[in-house]
């Protein structure tokens, strides 16, 4: 191992960096967490997810494992749980039933349902039988289901009674691959009959368990290198890619999370509980739930209705809460909305308390000791709204605004940790610690991550500068093994040194924390975590007759897109004449009715192209000035110069977002 130098409390640099072959780009040194400067963290006695759960059953057999809320007469009841032992008993039945219907080791098992205990039982049955789980987002449409099921060659699909009718639409095109469908929940007789008519066997989940009981099979344990799942990315450009994650990857992520929380003096045990509401088809929730199982914690599954999320939180009283920024924004807005209903004195006192406590936290005082009196008389009421037991919150999926992060750690009385990672890196590659200076960053690398920065100084990225900046490139035990059936894309994703290129630009802070500052690719991640390919959308909207040129803009702190449009002058002026507007082109571009007209035309074009809701432009700015090489809005090869456009229009963009937020209130 090369000599290392420490950067801040947690990060170490190995080597000095240099240039890539040919010297076109610079590369920084390799960086790691100080805990992993010589060895990656391990879980004692565990190399696969099968071993992880078996160990937990032995240690926590009578502890609460998987929970749900029965509904009686339309009213959700308190959470009920099966123990670790009871869960294992059902997992054995599911694994045996898989064998009974002809599913063999290394076959693929599709999962198309919202989060529920059955989801986890099937996952663990896959681990027990060396089959590969292929999760499908429960929001996917027919085309995506067809592609993923056929591409992965899943021979069996588990679904819910609610999703079964949607799966049924894809049955004619997937029945050559899929031989069996198993569904959870209430009887779905019509979908069952129609599916069986296509030659596909159908079982209700309880029937499937009885099949396993009648045909018991021994476990077929996987090896660390066997795939645990194939997770298909959202596919913002082209078809979705199947990310192959092995048992070694996910166990490594759990070991990394365990070691990292210990660095932050956070320990977890069977007294902890997690609310499962972020989809298990996403690697973040998968890793968190496997981590919870590794320490004997309980997992409570929500009702599947966002309107009932607050009620589920209050009923479960979680100690660990995983969220995307959109959810945390709503929590903060909800607190502030209730505060506005109080009298002026209470508002003044509350805001003064927030400022005072935050000042103490930023000087290094632990959150639970920063303001005991304010906590007792003001903030514990807010904490009670989240169940009253929260020990820490983790935010991922998109950047969390630093002021929201600050506000929530004060009023919720617990650390709010922001992280960064991708499906390909098994979720969290970086995670902030509850320390001063970590706010507004994604923190240092977790113990399972090695990274370096690469970049061209010409593009403003210098990984060897005093404050290193460049594309974030990652390697280590958490990095995926490749894209399923796509060697070309796999080879393109890695460099000669084995680093996976994320496409994101990072800047290393003096304290060893990373700040994600830009995207190398023209992809924008909105605040709810959805990726948007803006260049693709510009191509779609350019088909609109009202548009001469268009630049689509999105902020990671906002949930919708904006556009700056150079209107097609003849179209706009003809419309203006019909409306009786006597003005020149520049004046018409300022007219609110003209803005609305172009907005409506863009919406029509988007709907005709079957764009998703988050891909639609929600607000428009019209400009009479063409984008050109001369005004520095385009390159000589006629590509949009996005940084220059953003700099020029930033004020108007900020105003559009502010106006849209105000109108929504």
Beta strands, then each sheet from edge to edge (+ up, - down):
strand 1: 4-7
strand 2: 11-14
strand 3: 18-19
strand 4: 26-27
strand 5: 30-33
strand 6: 64-72
strand 7: 75-83
strand 8: 108-112
strand 9: 132-135
strand 10: 154-160
strand 11: 180-184
strand 12: 201-204
strand 13: 227-232
strand 14: 242-246
strand 15: 273-276
strand 16: 298-301
strand 17: 320-323
strand 18: 392-395
strand 19: 415-422
strand 20: 427-431
strand 21: 444-445
strand 22: 450-455
strand 23: 469-475
strand 24: 482-483
strand 25: 500-508
strand 26: 514-519
strand 27: 523-525
strand 28: 531-533
strand 29: 547-554
strand 30: 561-567
strand 31: 617-622
sheet 1: 1+ 2- 5+ 22- 4+ 3-
sheet 2: 1+ 2- 5+ 22- 23+ 25- 26+
sheet 3: 7+ 6- 16- 15-
sheet 4: 9+ 8+ 10+ 11+ 12+
sheet 5: 13+ 14- 24+
sheet 6: 17+ 18+ 19+ 20- 21+
sheet 7: 27+ 28-
sheet 8: 29+ 30- 31-
end
